[in-house]
Amino acid sequence: MTAHVHDHAALTKNQALVFGELSKAEGPLSAYTILDQLRSEGFRAPLQVYRALDKLVEFGMVHRLESLNAFVACSHKDCEAHSAAAFAICEKCGQVTELSDSELDHRLRELAEATGFALSKSVVELRGFCADCRAA
């Protein structure tokens, strides 16, 4: 299997259901919220959700936001081409915006390599206030 799968036919039923929930969500979801939303689909244990999330993260279809302990569907088609993902998280309304920048990706690689570190993946989380909340 390739490192990235955007072909939904290649997903297991559980992976497809979890990805569907994240895709239609307005913002990030915790594994427990996903579990609650998928109980009618036969989900009973957090482990079922975590297994699906782990694979979706591995495929580059979903990102984990460490500071929120939540997950969000990738909003960029070519995300697998980058080892870095950046997210702007509004501390007031909770809105999360995925930012894509190949220069950031390149610069983080350079910084890591300068210390002899081999970067495989990074998630940058920016905390602050979105334009709507700043205007209010």
C-alpha positions, -999 to 999 in steps of 0.1 A, spaced: 0 0 0 13 35 -8 20 60 19 -10 81 8 -45 71 -2 -71 95 -14 -89 66 -31 -119 61 -8 -124 26 -23 -91 16 -6 -103 26 28 -119 1 52 -155 7 62 -145 22 96 -118 44 80 -144 57 55 -169 64 82 -144 82 104 -131 103 74 -168 111 65 -175 125 100 -143 146 99 -150 158 64 -185 171 72 -175 186 106 -173 224 110 -141 220 130 -118 195 148 -134 165 165 -121 144 194 -120 106 190 -148 104 216 -170 128 197 -165 107 166 -173 75 186 -206 91 198 -215 102 163 -208 67 149 -225 45 175 -254 40 152 -229 26 126 -218 -1 151 -189 17 167 -186 6 204 -150 12 215 -126 41 213 -100 17 199 -121 13 167 -119 50 162 -82 53 171 -72 25 147 -91 43 119 -76 77 128 -41 63 130 -44 49 94 -60 81 81 -32 102 96 -7 78 81 -24 82 47 -22 120 50 -60 124 49 -63 136 85 -42 157 108 -39 154 146 -40 187 165 -19 179 196 -29 210 216 -66 203 211 -63 165 213 -85 164 182 -85 155 146 -93 174 114 -97 163 77 -69 175 55 -81 204 33 -53 203 8 -52 178 -21 -14 177 -23 -8 176 14 12 143 12 38 162 -8 47 182 23 61 169 56 48 200 74 12 211 81 3 243 98 -29 253 115 -42 286 128 -64 279 158 -86 307 171 -86 308 209 -120 326 210 -143 308 185 -122 276 180 -121 279 142 -92 260 127 -77 269 93 -51 247 76 -23 267 61 -1 253 33 33 267 25 61 249 7 86 275 21 76 266 56 81 229 48 115 236 32 126 258 61 116 233 88 136 206 69 166 228 68 164 236 105 162 199 113 189 189 90 213 215 104 213 196 137 215 162 120 178 155 126 159 137 99 124 152 98 96 129 89 66 150 97 57 182 116 25 199 126 28 236 135 -1 250 156 -5 288 157 -27 301 185 -44 334 184 -75 351 171 -92 348 137 -102 379 116 -139 377 127 -131 376 164 -105 404 160 -131 425 143 -158 419 169 
